[in-house]
Amino acid sequence: MAIGNRGRAGVPEFPRETFGEDSVVTRVRRGLAEAGLDCECRETADAILERIGKDGDRATRDAALGDARKMRDAILIVSALLGELDELTVDEPDKSVFYELAALFGDLSDFAARGAESALRAAGPRSSAH
């Protein structure tokens, strides 16, 4: 009855990304700076790297937003399953139903946490101006 999580089938697993790691573009820029290039091609290289960096950021935000939407959809499904709670009484003979309810609430928590992580990935690192 419970929607899977924690490695159960059917639930997307999302890598946890850290914003402290340098991007490939940042590392290439650093390498170019350390190489001490002194030519007109440096401006062209910087412009290309800037465009690549923006495209990569956009792709990351797009994927993160998609992940957040998946988590929202999973939350809606679990919420619909929790609607069965209204049909239960304290005299329910099958006590395993209560364990299933507990698992559904756990799923909600997990999906909400993953959705929050995805939203933060979509936002990107906070700038010092905020």
N, C-alpha and C positions, 0 to 999 in steps of 0.2 A: 504494500500500500504506500509506503514512503518513497518519495522521489530520492534517487541516489545522490550521495555525496561521499566525500572521503574515499574516493577511488572506486565507488560503485559504478556499474555500467550506466551509460546514458548521460553522465554529467560531465560537462567540459572542465578540463583542468587548465588553469591559467598560470603561466609562469609568473613568479613574483619578480618584478623588476625594481631595481634600485636606481634612484636618480643621481646618486653620488658617482656612479661609474661614468667615465668619459666615453663619449660616442666615438665612432670610427672617424667621423669628420673632425672632431676635436683632436684626436691623436694624429691624424694626417696634418692638420694645421700646425701642431706642435713640432712634428717632424720637419715640416718645411721651414719653420722658424729656426729650428736648431741647425738646419743645413746651411742657413745663411745665404739663401738664394738672393741674388741681386740682379734681377732681370725684369723685363717688362712682362714676362710670362707669369710673374708672381701675382699681378692684379687679376689676370685671367683665371689662374688657379684659385684665388680667393673667391672670385665670383662664382665659379663652378661649385666650390665647396659650400658656399652659402646656400646656393640653390638646392644642392643635395641634402644639406642639413634641414632645410625647410620642408622638402619633400618627405624626408624620413620622419620628421616631427608630425607631419600631417598624417602619414600612414599609421604611426603609433597611436595618435589620437583617434583615428577612425576605427582601428581595431579595438581599442579600449572602450569606445562608445558602443561598439557592437557587443562586446563582452558584457557591458552594463545592461544592455537591453535583454540579453539572454538571461541574466540573473533576475531582472524584473519579471520576465515571462515565467521563470521557474517559481518565483515567489507567488505569482498569480495562480499557478497550478496547485501549489501546496496550500494556498489559502482556500481554494475551492475544495480540496480534499478535507480541510479542517472544518468545512461546513457540516460535515457529518457529526461534529461534536454536539450539535443541537439535538440529534436523534438519540444520544446516549442518556442513560439514566444511572443513578448510583447503584442500581440493582443489576447492572450489566453482567451477565454470567461469564462472558469471555473477557477475562482480565487482560489478555494480550492486546486488546484494542487500546488500552491506556498506554501500553508501551509503544504502540504504533503512533499514537498521538504525540507522545514525548519525542519520538524520532522526527516527526513532521515539524515540530517546533524547533528542534535542533537544525533541521534542514533550512528552515526560514532564517535562522541566525547565520548559518554558513553562507547561504545565498546573499543575504544582506551584506555580510562582511566582504564577500567577493565583489559584489556590486559597488561597494564603497571603494575598494582597491582599484577597480576598473575606472571609476569616476576620477580618482586621484591621478591615475595614469593618463587619462584624457586631459586633465588639467595641466599636467606637466609639473616641473619643479616650481615652487613658489619663488617669485622674484623678491629681492630685498625691499622693493618699494611697497609690498603689501603688508 
